[in-house]
Amino acid sequence: MKTTDTIEDGVSEGLSIRHIEAFLEQLRAARYAEETLRKKRWILITFVRWMKIKNVALAHLDEFAITTFVKRSIGAPVTRVQFELAVLRLLLAYLRDETIVRLPAPDEESAADRIYGR
């Protein structure tokens, strides 16, 4: 699929159009409808722009960043918010599976340490 959208150089601190297109290609292979892919792509492009404006580096992409992005539209329909959240969580899982984004660091304190500390 040829991309017609350009976001300056196509990169927001590492999250590039190339990453988005690879993610969408994986969804296409899973037989997502083209209309659904188009909607997802629109959200992802908006997210890349938001990351650039907010200076969110790819290394810092996590659930908090996604939640912050989704909360930007106060008063948005619940279905839209849920769709955006689902798309971005799916993207984050993809980026983690591809080792583009690291999993969050585990708590330094183990469960046993917390129990012992009580």
Sequence and secondary structure as in RCSB ss.txt:
>XXXX:A:sequence
MKTTDTIEDGVSEGLSIRHIEAFLEQLRAARYAEETLRKKRWILITFVRWMKIKNVALAHLDEFAITTFVKRSIG
APVTRVQFELAVLRLLLAYLRDETIVRLPAPDEESAADRIYGR
>XXXX:A:secstr
       TTTEETTEEHHHHHHHHHHHHHTT  HHHHHHHHHHHHHHHHHHHHHT  GGG SHHHHHHHHTTSTT
  HHHHHHHHHHHHHHHHHHHHTTSS      SS HHHHHHH 
